[in-house]
């Protein structure tokens, strides 16, 4: 029984982008929507830098094993976090990253979150966009208008594990 619930629209990582720019207004609208994301004690331990220049996106893409999508996207959002602001900062950053992805999807854009690791890469990436410690750029998001994937099979697994494989119930039996 579905109790009137609808399955959420599939938001997939976009790794192939059309050769169309992303407007500054679109980027600002995406960040405006995401800035309302909750954070521990409402610290909002994040900053965002929009990067549309080809050369800088290429250099940033070299700072992570799986960061290549930011080299081919017309825009990237570098997510900066204050490394001195507590253990829950990375959780908060994950929340705001998902908000950015959903806002991009709602605006008709594709996105792909990437990681800039190890920490030396995060320090370098932050410096490349004008931030020094305590700020780190552990993550970025490739943004652009989706393009069709090239033919062939993806090396990245698709699909989702079924709910019974992911969920364990503890407590009273279902009242139905």
Residue pairs with C-beta under 8 A, 6 or more apart in sequence:
9 105
11 101
11 102
11 105
13 69
13 111
13 112
13 113
14 69
14 110
14 111
14 112
14 142
14 144
14 146
15 68
15 69
15 72
15 112
15 142
15 149
16 72
16 146
16 147
16 148
16 149
16 150
17 69
17 72
17 73
17 74
17 110
17 142
17 144
17 145
17 146
17 147
18 144
18 145
18 146
18 147
19 74
20 74
20 144
20 145
21 52
21 74
21 75
22 52
22 74
22 75
22 109
22 143
22 144
22 145
24 50
26 107
26 109
27 50
27 75
27 77
27 143
29 103
29 107
30 77
30 100
30 103
30 104
30 107
30 109
30 143
31 48
31 77
31 100
33 99
33 102
33 103
33 106
34 96
34 99
34 100
34 103
35 44
35 96
36 99
37 92
37 95
37 96
37 99
38 92
38 95
39 45
39 46
39 92
39 95
39 96
40 86
40 88
40 89
40 91
40 92
43 85
43 86
43 89
43 92
44 92
45 81
45 82
45 85
45 86
45 89
45 92
45 93
46 79
46 80
46 81
46 82
46 92
46 93
46 96
47 79
47 80
47 131
47 135
48 77
48 78
48 79
48 80
49 77
49 78
49 80
49 129
49 130
49 131
50 75
50 76
50 77
51 57
51 60
51 70
51 75
51 76
51 77
51 78
51 129
51 140
52 74
52 75
52 76
56 128
56 129
57 70
57 71
57 73
57 76
58 71
59 128
60 67
60 70
60 71
60 76
60 78
60 116
60 125
60 128
60 140
61 67
61 68
61 69
61 70
61 71
63 116
63 121
63 122
63 124
63 125
64 114
64 115
64 116
64 117
64 121
65 115
65 117
66 114
66 115
67 114
67 115
67 116
67 140
68 114
69 112
69 114
69 142
70 76
70 112
70 114
70 140
70 141
70 142
72 142
73 112
73 142
73 143
73 144
74 143
74 144
74 145
75 142
75 143
75 144
76 140
76 141
76 142
76 143
77 100
77 140
77 141
77 143
78 125
78 126
78 129
78 137
78 139
78 140
79 93
79 96
79 97
79 100
79 137
79 138
79 139
79 140
79 141
80 126
80 129
80 131
80 135
80 136
80 137
81 89
81 90
81 92
81 93
81 135
81 136
81 138
82 89
82 134
82 135
83 89
83 133
83 134
83 135
83 136
84 134
85 134
90 138
93 138
93 139
97 113
97 139
97 141
100 111
100 141
101 111
101 113
101 141
104 110
104 111
104 141
104 143
105 111
108 145
109 143
109 144
109 145
109 146
110 143
110 144
110 145
110 146
111 141
111 142
111 143
112 141
112 142
113 139
113 140
113 141
114 139
114 140
114 141
114 142
115 138
115 139
116 122
116 125
116 137
116 138
116 139
116 140
117 138
119 136
119 138
122 136
122 137
122 138
123 133
123 136
125 137
125 140
126 132
126 133
126 135
126 136
126 137
128 137
129 137
131 137
